Amino acid sequence: MKNKEIFNVFFREKPAMMLVELKNAKSEVYASSLAKQIDCTYSHVVKILQQMETSGLINFDKQGRLKLLTLTKKGSEIADNIDRIKNVL
């Protein structure tokens, strides 16, 4: 099995990669830009982000009409661990 395939066995790819992308972001991240980065529909990304917000992994910071995405401390720790596991595989 290839590394990516085994990673997907343990983690749902899109939500895991959303956290990793947020952790590695060099600039501000919005749901629309995140959807493009992980090759996913905007509506699917928003649905997952809402679940992550409820779980305390991310925050939505409203800036006018846009919502800036930021990781919480808990979300950052999980993203670090996901990234570490992905690199080991």
MOVENNOR-V100456 format. One record per helix or strand of 3 or more residues. SS is the DSSP state (H for helix, E for strand). FROM is the first residue (numbers start at 1). TO is the last residue. Records with the same first field share a line. If there is no record, write none. Layout:
# MOVENNOR-V100456
SS->FROM-TO ; FROM-TO
This chain:
# MOVENNOR-V100456
H->3-10 ; 13-24 ; 31-37 ; 42-54 ; 73-88
E->58-63 ; 66-71
